[in-house]
Amino acid sequence: MSTITPAHPGFAVAGGAPDDIFEKPDQTFPRLPAEMVERVMRYGHLETFDGGAHLYRFGERDFDFFLVLDGTVDALDNDGKGGNIVLMSYGAKQFSGELNLFSDRAALLSARTLRPTQLIRVPRASFQRMVSAEPDIGEIILRAYILRRAGMIRHAEGGTVLVGSLRSADTLRIQSFLIRNGLPHRFLDSDTTPEAISALEWFRPGEPGGLPIVIIDGKNILHCPGNAELADALGITETVDPKRIYDVAVIGAGPAGLAAAVYAASEGLDTVVVEAIAPGGQAGSSSRIENYLGFPTGISGQMLAARAQVQAQKFGARLMIARSATALDCGDLPFRLALDDGASISASSVVVASGARYRRLDLAELSRFEGQGVHYAATSLEGGLCSGSDVVVVGGGNSAGQAAVFISGKARHVHMLVRGNGLATTMSDYLVRRIENSTNITLHLRSKVTGLLGEKYLEAVRWREDEKDVVLAISNLFLMIGAEPSTEWLNGCVALDEKGFVETGHLLREEVATTPYATSIPGIFAVGDVRANSVKRVASSVGEGSVVVHAIHGWLKELAARDGQPPA
Ligand SMILES: Cc1cc2nc3c(=O)[nH]c(=O)nc-3n(C[C@H](O)[C@H](O)[C@H](O)COP(=O)(O)OP(=O)(O)OC[C@H]3O[C@@H](n4cnc5c(N)ncnc54)[C@H](O)[C@@H]3O)c2cc1C
């Protein structure tokens, strides 16, 4: 049975939630002027509904844009117990919807008329045309949708509930997946929240599934789902047509891949992006990027990635999330990419933007503690685990420096372990100064981790420092010791350097070096950290991803001139 908590038109009142859950109500729930309403009408048609009619439901992918002319539409979230709460209400000249309308992702809320209501329905395909052809209306809608999503995330609304213990690696993995994909959700810590117990009783998950569980739309329960299973259940992976030949397939949605997607899609290329985990890549694991142009106070990697993702989808790029490229067939055109779910993608050109993944310590016991005290990212999720305790950060580069500074704001004390004699040659000056000036960061030079101790969770770390052994009670260790290229899926297609990075441009024979980003196979390009000798910064990755699109146009033109045949 459904229970409804009423809300006021034009503003949001969730059952039990404060009534300021959405900031800037004028921009979050704008009323379009009459002149804009008229223009919207050109892309849709009038419809009238009785009260209680569902316009769309949670989980539906094919939902439309609705502009209310007269009456009220409620946006409904589930209450975690099979009923509904009204999260937002729209009155005359206000529109329904949320960010997912820009992609073909599933609806995060349901929409229902409260009373007899007259609307303009703009079907999905016309909606995409409208936001490009009417940029002033598109801007109002996009801003409203970003603010609505931000409100939902801030206040943990949106139909998904995660129940588990923060001391479980799977709970952390799932929560990190939801956060990095910008998915609003409620987290109930089974160790500390009485609500978690009542949620468990309500759904009676029983054994052998156990925790963590993810409850979707108040009805469906997933027991410890893998990322791909969760992405499918939440409808965040866009579907691709296996028969279609895309102009460009981008592998990896870090800064380089997202930039390539934005520029390719905005320049009219049919673009698909495959991302193994979540948009943002390594940058998504950074709490604050301070050297990216235009953000003087810094921006979190997740925020930057979320914005870039919306931008790419706005221009029509399709994003396959939680899908990995496992092999590339470059023997013929179009290129064919095999994915880990058994699907394949055909494309006339490929952009390798698969970046690099964190390096691990060479310790036998390491895998036992990964996610149970050993972390490779320092975002607010991990920061929250460190409050009031002593923490170790390993590494002497910028990512380690950022992590130490960020975590020192949460932890009692941060011990920074560096193998070398100082930080000057490996870390940016601004970070070195912050570490030196910090009262709760201690720098341990010439130090190397030699052991991790604990039963189920990390309890202590042993390291060798200047010929002495040190053991300290530590329950959170951050490993920031560099990264290795993610190139195994290229299965020998393109030339790699001795460390496994993709060789490009000037390193290759002159006749294939049409651009600095051309690989040894014409039509396959590499950008960002995965490229041999790249600078390995957010800005340079974004720059390379943007610029490579020019070369792709040239390649596609050449292909068209040769009627799809590869150049001799
Ligand atoms: C903690 C941290 C902090 C940092 N801070 C800064 C900073 O402040 N300023 C700065 O300029 N730089 C910073 N960097 C470096 C910066 O983040 C990287 O240079 C940048 O992210 C590289 O972008 P990229 O797109 O080339 O690769 P990545 O960011 O590595 O992204 C690659 C993406 O490809 C995906 N992928 C890999 N293999 C596959 C596959 N087979 N199929 C599908 N997808 C795949 C990965 O999941 C990943 O999302 C930081 C890095 C870290 C780790």
The ligand as a Gaussian input file, in Angstrom:
#p B3LYP/6-31G(d) Opt

LIG

0 1
 C       44.451000      10.845000      -5.602000
 C       44.868000      11.572000      -6.850000
 C       44.903000      12.962000      -6.843000
 C       45.274000      13.662000      -8.009000
 N       45.288000      15.021000      -7.969000
 C       45.602000      15.721000      -9.088000
 C       45.587000      17.158000      -9.070000
 O       45.294000      17.789000      -8.057000
 N       45.873000      17.806000     -10.219000
 C       46.189000      17.155000     -11.359000
 O       46.402000      17.813000     -12.367000
 N       46.234000      15.804000     -11.393000
 C       45.942000      15.068000     -10.295000
 N       45.986000      13.701000     -10.321000
 C       46.343000      13.034000     -11.591000
 C       45.115000      12.986000     -12.497000
 O       44.001000      12.536000     -11.770000
 C       45.368000      12.076000     -13.694000
 O       46.454000      12.585000     -14.419000
 C       44.135000      12.019000     -14.609000
 O       43.017000      11.517000     -13.907000
 C       44.391000      11.132000     -15.822000
 O       43.229000      11.104000     -16.586000
 P       42.953000       9.959000     -17.658000
 O       41.573000      10.182000     -18.156000
 O       44.044000       9.903000     -18.636000
 O       43.039000       8.571000     -16.879000
 P       42.296000       8.046000     -15.533000
 O       41.945000       9.173000     -14.660000
 O       43.205000       6.991000     -15.019000
 O       40.967000       7.396000     -16.080000
 C       40.952000       6.196000     -16.801000
 C       39.562000       5.573000     -16.730000
 O       39.533000       4.438000     -17.586000
 C       38.811000       3.386000     -16.961000
 N       39.269000       2.113000     -17.527000
 C       40.492000       1.526000     -17.404000
 N       40.543000       0.375000     -18.104000
 C       39.336000       0.231000     -18.688000
 C       38.753000      -0.754000     -19.518000
 N       39.449000      -1.831000     -19.924000
 N       37.476000      -0.604000     -19.929000
 C       36.749000       0.486000     -19.534000
 N       37.253000       1.463000     -18.740000
 C       38.518000       1.337000     -18.321000
 C       39.148000       3.545000     -15.486000
 O       38.136000       2.942000     -14.663000
 C       39.198000       5.057000     -15.343000
 O       37.952000       5.593000     -14.968000
 C       45.624000      12.957000      -9.184000
 C       45.596000      11.565000      -9.188000
 C       45.235000      10.867000      -8.034000
 C       45.195000       9.355000      -8.059000

